[in-house]
Amino acid sequence: MAREKYQTLTEQMFYILLCLTREQCGVDIMERVREMTEGRVVIGPGTLYSLLESFQQEGFIRETKVEGRRRSYRITRRGRERLDQERQRLERQLEDYGRYGEEA
């Protein structure tokens, strides 16, 4: 059975969507992710702009402003739902670890 696209989000995907709960441009997203994760997650421009384009096509984000080459984005209701689903998935994993992680 084929896996549904975006069934799970990578860390980079997760943090991009999380950043876009407020309007931001690409450069701001890259810096904000670095700050949020204390440098643990770094997103390069190629990855960022590819994911932004994919997220727009999926309806997870929308472009809000264009100023020259600078484009700003914001998460949509659909994107917020996907982000919340990922949060719930991660919480279930932590719960499973809490129940079974000590067995090893």
GROMACS elastic network, one bead per residue, 0.5 to 0.9 nm:
[ bonds ]
;  ai    aj funct       b0    kb
    2     5     6  0.89309   500
    3     6     6  0.86822   500
    3     7     6  0.72155   500
    4     7     6  0.53663   500
    4     8     6  0.87545   500
    5     8     6  0.79862   500
    6     9     6  0.58325   500
    6    10     6  0.88041   500
    6    82     6  0.84285   500
    7    82     6  0.87831   500
    7    86     6  0.83785   500
    8    85     6  0.88767   500
    8    86     6  0.65870   500
    8    89     6  0.83247   500
    9    12     6  0.77811   500
    9    13     6  0.55653   500
    9    14     6  0.57946   500
    9    82     6  0.89627   500
    9    83     6  0.84353   500
    9    86     6  0.68163   500
   10    13     6  0.51264   500
   10    14     6  0.61422   500
   10    15     6  0.86435   500
   11    14     6  0.50536   500
   11    15     6  0.61489   500
   11    16     6  0.85430   500
   11    41     6  0.74480   500
   12    15     6  0.53304   500
   12    16     6  0.61393   500
   12    17     6  0.87045   500
   12    33     6  0.82897   500
   12    41     6  0.70003   500
   12    42     6  0.77990   500
   12    43     6  0.66479   500
   12    47     6  0.87243   500
   12    48     6  0.83284   500
   12    51     6  0.89240   500
   13    16     6  0.52269   500
   13    17     6  0.63175   500
   13    18     6  0.85520   500
   13    48     6  0.87595   500
   13    51     6  0.72641   500
   14    17     6  0.54193   500
   14    18     6  0.61285   500
   14    19     6  0.86748   500
   14    83     6  0.67639   500
   14    86     6  0.77833   500
   14    87     6  0.88925   500
   15    19     6  0.59781   500
   15    20     6  0.85382   500
   15    29     6  0.86742   500
   15    32     6  0.88813   500
   15    33     6  0.61774   500
   15    36     6  0.84078   500
   15    37     6  0.88613   500
   15    41     6  0.86640   500
   16    19     6  0.51573   500
   16    20     6  0.63699   500
   16    29     6  0.66205   500
   16    30     6  0.82444   500
   16    32     6  0.89661   500
   16    33     6  0.71904   500
   16    43     6  0.89993   500
   16    48     6  0.80585   500
   16    51     6  0.85427   500
   16    52     6  0.83438   500
   17    20     6  0.51104   500
   17    21     6  0.69299   500
   17    55     6  0.88239   500
   17    60     6  0.80468   500
   17    61     6  0.79122   500
   17    74     6  0.84391   500
   17    75     6  0.64675   500
   17    79     6  0.71444   500
   17    80     6  0.76946   500
   17    82     6  0.89999   500
   17    83     6  0.67663   500
   18    21     6  0.57231   500
   18    22     6  0.85087   500
   18    33     6  0.89125   500
   18    75     6  0.82462   500
   18    80     6  0.84583   500
   18    83     6  0.73157   500
   19    22     6  0.65067   500
   19    23     6  0.81293   500
   19    24     6  0.75481   500
   19    28     6  0.89199   500
   19    29     6  0.62968   500
   19    32     6  0.69733   500
   19    33     6  0.71968   500
   19    74     6  0.85821   500
   19    75     6  0.85650   500
   20    23     6  0.56985   500
   20    24     6  0.63149   500
   20    25     6  0.89695   500
   20    29     6  0.77917   500
   20    61     6  0.78238   500
   20    73     6  0.66559   500
   20    75     6  0.51333   500
   20    76     6  0.89258   500
   21    24     6  0.88125   500
   21    74     6  0.62488   500
   21    75     6  0.55941   500
   21    76     6  0.85416   500
   21    80     6  0.79480   500
   22    73     6  0.82655   500
   22    74     6  0.60078   500
   22    75     6  0.75380   500
   23    64     6  0.75160   500
   23    72     6  0.62990   500
   23    73     6  0.54472   500
   23    75     6  0.79604   500
   24    27     6  0.81749   500
   24    28     6  0.58756   500
   24    29     6  0.62895   500
   24    64     6  0.89417   500
   24    71     6  0.82163   500
   24    72     6  0.50568   500
   24    73     6  0.55941   500
   24    74     6  0.68590   500
   25    28     6  0.53306   500
   25    29     6  0.62241   500
   25    30     6  0.88950   500
   25    65     6  0.87471   500
   25    70     6  0.66402   500
   25    71     6  0.54764   500
   25    73     6  0.61618   500
   26    29     6  0.50225   500
   26    30     6  0.63346   500
   26    31     6  0.87418   500
   26    45     6  0.78684   500
   26    48     6  0.72294   500
   26    49     6  0.74274   500
   26    52     6  0.85786   500
   26    70     6  0.77387   500
   26    71     6  0.71384   500
   26    72     6  0.70226   500
   26    73     6  0.82418   500
   27    30     6  0.52807   500
   27    31     6  0.63806   500
   27    32     6  0.86020   500
   27    45     6  0.82305   500
   27    70     6  0.87226   500
   28    31     6  0.51987   500
   28    32     6  0.59274   500
   28    33     6  0.85374   500
   29    32     6  0.50597   500
   29    33     6  0.60636   500
   29    34     6  0.85377   500
   29    43     6  0.87211   500
   29    48     6  0.84931   500
   30    33     6  0.54074   500
   30    34     6  0.63753   500
   30    35     6  0.88075   500
   30    42     6  0.71116   500
   30    43     6  0.58464   500
   30    44     6  0.73391   500
   30    45     6  0.78649   500
   30    48     6  0.77221   500
   31    34     6  0.51542   500
   31    35     6  0.62478   500
   31    36     6  0.86647   500
   31    42     6  0.85351   500
   31    43     6  0.87907   500
   32    36     6  0.59699   500
   32    37     6  0.85147   500
   33    36     6  0.50535   500
   33    37     6  0.60834   500
   33    38     6  0.81962   500
   33    39     6  0.78578   500
   33    40     6  0.89020   500
   33    41     6  0.67301   500
   33    42     6  0.68928   500
   33    43     6  0.76049   500
   34    37     6  0.54413   500
   34    38     6  0.57451   500
   34    40     6  0.69762   500
   34    41     6  0.59990   500
   34    42     6  0.57018   500
   34    43     6  0.79294   500
   35    38     6  0.50049   500
   35    39     6  0.63899   500
   35    40     6  0.89885   500
   36    39     6  0.77854   500
   36    40     6  0.88124   500
   36    41     6  0.86211   500
   37    40     6  0.52323   500
   37    41     6  0.58944   500
   37    42     6  0.85034   500
   38    41     6  0.77347   500
   39    42     6  0.63669   500
   43    46     6  0.83409   500
   43    47     6  0.64731   500
   43    48     6  0.61762   500
   44    47     6  0.55220   500
   44    48     6  0.60861   500
   44    49     6  0.86926   500
   45    49     6  0.60027   500
   45    50     6  0.83423   500
   46    49     6  0.55461   500
   46    50     6  0.61279   500
   46    51     6  0.85966   500
   47    50     6  0.52139   500
   47    51     6  0.61042   500
   47    52     6  0.85518   500
   48    51     6  0.52272   500
   48    52     6  0.60808   500
   48    53     6  0.86321   500
   49    53     6  0.61363   500
   49    54     6  0.85706   500
   50    53     6  0.52652   500
   50    54     6  0.63091   500
   50    55     6  0.86449   500
   51    55     6  0.59207   500
   51    56     6  0.84392   500
   52    55     6  0.50548   500
   52    56     6  0.61200   500
   52    57     6  0.86495   500
   52    61     6  0.76903   500
   52    73     6  0.85246   500
   53    56     6  0.51464   500
   53    57     6  0.63208   500
   53    58     6  0.87353   500
   54    57     6  0.50796   500
   54    58     6  0.62312   500
   54    59     6  0.86194   500
   54    60     6  0.86556   500
   55    58     6  0.50307   500
   55    59     6  0.61133   500
   55    60     6  0.50649   500
   55    61     6  0.57673   500
   55    62     6  0.82955   500
   55    79     6  0.80861   500
   56    59     6  0.50114   500
   56    60     6  0.58839   500
   56    61     6  0.51023   500
   56    62     6  0.58140   500
   56    63     6  0.77355   500
   57    60     6  0.77172   500
   57    61     6  0.84114   500
   58    61     6  0.79044   500
   58    78     6  0.87246   500
   58    79     6  0.84912   500
   59    62     6  0.70032   500
   59    75     6  0.87649   500
   59    76     6  0.70139   500
   59    77     6  0.87656   500
   59    78     6  0.65551   500
   59    79     6  0.68681   500
   60    74     6  0.87489   500
   60    75     6  0.59777   500
   60    76     6  0.54119   500
   60    77     6  0.73823   500
   60    78     6  0.53964   500
   60    80     6  0.73253   500
   60    81     6  0.87440   500
   60    82     6  0.77596   500
   61    73     6  0.64907   500
   61    74     6  0.55080   500
   61    76     6  0.50379   500
   61    77     6  0.84841   500
   61    78     6  0.80923   500
   61    79     6  0.61385   500
   61    80     6  0.88889   500
   62    72     6  0.85486   500
   62    73     6  0.55150   500
   62    74     6  0.56133   500
   62    75     6  0.64374   500
   62    76     6  0.65546   500
   63    66     6  0.78712   500
   63    71     6  0.69403   500
   63    72     6  0.58051   500
   63    74     6  0.66024   500
   64    71     6  0.75257   500
   64    72     6  0.54800   500
   64    73     6  0.51653   500
   64    74     6  0.65766   500
   65    70     6  0.81333   500
   65    71     6  0.56727   500
   65    72     6  0.50564   500
   65    73     6  0.71202   500
   66    69     6  0.70207   500
   66    70     6  0.57850   500
   66    72     6  0.64667   500
   67    70     6  0.51117   500
   67    71     6  0.63754   500
   67    72     6  0.85079   500
   68    71     6  0.78267   500
   75    78     6  0.79784   500
   75    79     6  0.55976   500
   75    80     6  0.63932   500
   76    80     6  0.61154   500
   76    81     6  0.85628   500
   77    80     6  0.50216   500
   77    81     6  0.61883   500
   77    82     6  0.86829   500
   78    81     6  0.50929   500
   78    82     6  0.63214   500
   78    83     6  0.86877   500
   79    82     6  0.50531   500
   79    83     6  0.61397   500
   79    84     6  0.85636   500
   80    84     6  0.60776   500
   80    85     6  0.85399   500
   81    84     6  0.50727   500
   81    85     6  0.61600   500
   81    86     6  0.86782   500
   82    85     6  0.50283   500
   82    86     6  0.62942   500
   82    87     6  0.87093   500
   83    86     6  0.51329   500
   83    87     6  0.63039   500
   83    88     6  0.87625   500
   84    88     6  0.62501   500
   84    89     6  0.86285   500
   85    88     6  0.51190   500
   85    89     6  0.62009   500
   85    90     6  0.86997   500
   86    90     6  0.61930   500
   86    91     6  0.85632   500
   87    90     6  0.51784   500
   87    91     6  0.61636   500
   87    92     6  0.86994   500
   88    91     6  0.50152   500
   88    92     6  0.62270   500
   88    93     6  0.86892   500
   89    92     6  0.51973   500
   89    93     6  0.64028   500
   89    94     6  0.88592   500
   90    93     6  0.50368   500
   90    94     6  0.63544   500
   90    95     6  0.86896   500
   91    94     6  0.50689   500
   91    95     6  0.61933   500
   91    96     6  0.86344   500
   92    96     6  0.61487   500
   92    97     6  0.85663   500
   93    96     6  0.50686   500
   93    97     6  0.61952   500
   93    98     6  0.85992   500
   94    98     6  0.61116   500
   94    99     6  0.86522   500
   95    99     6  0.62816   500
   95   100     6  0.85963   500
   96    99     6  0.51033   500
   96   100     6  0.58948   500
   96   101     6  0.73259   500
   97   100     6  0.51694   500
   97   102     6  0.77771   500
   98   101     6  0.57341   500
   98   102     6  0.74467   500
   99   102     6  0.74089   500
   99   103     6  0.85523   500
  100   103     6  0.55667   500
  100   104     6  0.79413   500
  101   104     6  0.63310   500
